[in-house]
């Protein structure tokens, strides 16, 4: 297995994900979600695709690659 496959299956915690955050699979085996158990709106979603990609949210709001809110909200 490759490192990205292990991350997408939740077998490997990605770098920079806090140790206290919990992980769970995304619906329909789309990837994996790491979230703050004190605020589920703070999360990192790693999607399985031809080119895997990451979506980061703070308080449920999507952040761009510079960490700025985009105005888009994602539900839990």
C-alpha positions in Angstrom: 0.0 0.0 0.0 1.1 3.5 -0.7 1.2 6.3 1.9 -1.8 8.1 0.3 -3.8 4.9 0.2 -3.2 4.4 3.9 -4.3 8.0 4.6 -7.4 7.6 2.5 -8.3 4.4 4.4 -7.6 6.0 7.8 -4.7 3.7 8.6 -2.2 6.6 8.7 -2.7 10.1 10.2 -1.5 12.8 7.9 1.2 15.2 9.1 -0.1 18.3 10.8 -3.4 16.7 11.9 -3.6 17.2 15.7 -3.3 14.0 17.8 -6.5 14.7 19.6 -8.6 14.9 16.4 -10.7 11.9 15.4 -11.0 10.2 12.1 -13.9 8.6 10.2 -14.6 7.5 6.6 -16.4 9.8 4.3 -19.7 8.5 2.9 -19.5 6.1 0.0 -15.8 5.4 0.6 -15.0 8.9 -0.9 -12.0 9.2 1.5 -11.4 10.1 5.1 -12.3 13.0 7.4 -10.2 14.1 10.4 -12.1 16.4 12.8 -11.8 18.3 16.1 -14.0 16.4 18.6 -14.7 19.7 20.4 -15.9 21.4 17.2 -16.8 19.0 14.3 -16.8 22.1 11.9 -13.0 22.1 12.2 -12.0 19.3 9.9 -9.7 18.1 7.1 -11.4 16.0 4.4 -9.2 14.0 2.1 -11.0 12.8 -1.0 -10.1 9.7 -3.0 -10.1 10.6 -6.7 -7.9 10.2 -9.7 -5.9 13.0 -8.1 -6.7 13.0 -4.4 -7.6 16.4 -2.9 -8.1 18.0 0.5 -10.8 20.3 1.8 -10.1 22.2 5.1 -12.9 23.8 7.1 -13.1 26.0 10.2 -16.4 26.2 11.9 -17.9 24.5 8.8 -16.6 27.1 6.4 -14.3 26.0 3.6 -10.8 27.6 3.6 -8.8 28.4 0.5 -5.2 27.3 0.1 -4.1 30.4 2.0 -6.4 29.6 4.9 -8.9 32.3 4.1 -12.7 31.6 4.3 -14.3 31.2 0.9 -17.9 31.7 2.0 -18.8 28.1 1.2 -20.2 26.0 4.0 -20.0 22.2 4.3 -22.4 20.2 6.5 -21.1 17.7 9.0 
